[in-house]
Amino acid sequence: MADRVDIAIIGTGPAGVSAALTAKIRNKTLMLIGRKHLSDKVRKSHQIQNYPGFPDISGEDLAKALSDHLEKMGIEITEEQVTAVYAMGDHFAIQCAKEMYEARTVIIATGVMQGRVLPGEEENLGRGVSYCATCDAALYKGKEAVVVGYSPREEQEAEFLAEVADKVTYVPVYKEETGFEASNIEVVHGVPKEIRRDGNKSVLVLDGSEIVSDGIFVLRDSVSPGQLVPGLETEGAHIKTERDMSTGIAGLFAAGDITGTPYQDAKSVGEGNVAALSAVNYLAKK
Ligand SMILES: Cc1cc2nc3c(=O)[nH]c(=O)nc-3n(C[C@H](O)[C@H](O)[C@H](O)COP(=O)(O)OP(=O)(O)OC[C@H]3O[C@@H](n4cnc5c(N)ncnc54)[C@H](O)[C@@H]3O)c2cc1C
């Protein structure tokens, strides 16, 4: 296991990047967990007119500027998907698809979850529903699985699963064309409505049809905050925070879209900065 860091920041959008820069300037050991690609939301922004100092900057250019800033400060991104964060008393255990990490404080900057939680999804998590193909693929050796993919990036996860499973049915929840190499992946189009357990089988209900399999992978860019951190106080899709970005769990902070509207770059950057400074104060008091 890697060394325990002072501050772990989960999410590489404007909030997470801002928090990482401030943590670094305050000489804390840190890890920034997310995607080297940074944020789909930033990259999809055609033209941003309200980010101070950068009139009419495109999302791609803002993402590049954020990436360059991280590089200049010597901050690396740990390319991982966090599946759970556990409060352990004096530290946090951060469960990722590939490894487990430890940190004294954590800042959640994961943005808001894309798509609503399906009825039956959370109730059946761990009983035929999974959020991580890398973690659970081995359980599907010789079995049939369904993947509900919320972005083309999830196609790689389905390909990986298809190396182990007999058959993978892939349901894309996006407009782009799918492109698979594995011959045991079938693409089915439809709108996911519900997940049900039927004996030892899992049923994905689509508008107009049902797919029965041994298990269902629901792959989104992010998971709901309540799933990510057991015991965390939430308000709908958002994490409840104080003005200093602290949450109900000591040492755990949140920043950006995940704390609520308005969903804005400048707000996210500001909250990332406040969360990092609050984590620094928290560490100093300890
Ligand atoms: C089309 C579009 C146009 C927009 N235009 C503007 C604009 O003009 N002005 C403006 O101010 N705002 C605009 N926004 C909103 C702005 O993009 C968001 O408010 C901002 O990106 C939020 O930043 P964030 O850091 O909170 O989250 P995000 O940018 O969503 O970043 C969160 C990151 O966390 C990662 N992540 C999530 N879960 C996990 C996990 N479990 N493990 C690891 N990583 C995880 C995600 O992959 C993502 O990279 C626009 C948004 C869109 C979609």
The ligand as a Gaussian input file, in Angstrom:
#p B3LYP/6-31G(d) Opt

LIG

0 1
 C      -21.758000      21.811000     -21.861000
 C      -21.369000      22.515000     -20.564000
 C      -21.082000      23.859000     -20.596000
 C      -20.733000      24.523000     -19.423000
 N      -20.445000      25.851000     -19.475000
 C      -20.075000      26.504000     -18.354000
 C      -19.741000      27.895000     -18.384000
 O      -19.789000      28.534000     -19.439000
 N      -19.377000      28.487000     -17.214000
 C      -19.292000      27.799000     -16.013000
 O      -18.925000      28.399000     -15.009000
 N      -19.604000      26.494000     -15.961000
 C      -19.998000      25.818000     -17.080000
 N      -20.320000      24.483000     -17.026000
 C      -20.324000      23.817000     -15.706000
 C      -18.904000      23.387000     -15.262000
 O      -18.317000      22.594000     -16.273000
 C      -18.993000      22.604000     -13.954000
 O      -19.617000      23.418000     -12.978000
 C      -17.609000      22.189000     -13.457000
 O      -16.963000      21.341000     -14.376000
 C      -17.732000      21.473000     -12.120000
 O      -16.455000      21.169000     -11.666000
 P      -16.214000      20.002000     -10.590000
 O      -14.744000      19.968000     -10.359000
 O      -17.097000      20.190000      -9.429000
 O      -16.722000      18.660000     -11.292000
 P      -16.418000      18.002000     -12.710000
 O      -15.886000      18.999000     -13.683000
 O      -17.646000      17.260000     -13.053000
 O      -15.225000      17.005000     -12.400000
 C      -15.390000      15.903000     -11.560000
 C      -14.311000      14.890000     -11.884000
 O      -14.321000      13.868000     -10.893000
 C      -14.149000      12.608000     -11.522000
 N      -14.753000      11.580000     -10.677000
 C      -16.058000      11.422000     -10.379000
 N      -16.242000      10.384000      -9.580000
 C      -15.023000       9.850000      -9.366000
 C      -14.561000       8.723000      -8.630000
 N      -15.402000       7.958000      -7.945000
 N      -13.237000       8.443000      -8.639000
 C      -12.369000       9.231000      -9.344000
 N      -12.757000      10.315000     -10.063000
 C      -14.060000      10.605000     -10.061000
 C      -14.877000      12.761000     -12.860000
 O      -14.368000      11.821000     -13.767000
 C      -14.504000      14.185000     -13.226000
 O      -13.297000      14.181000     -13.921000
 C      -20.668000      23.817000     -18.189000
 C      -20.948000      22.448000     -18.174000
 C      -21.297000      21.800000     -19.342000
 C      -21.588000      20.309000     -19.293000

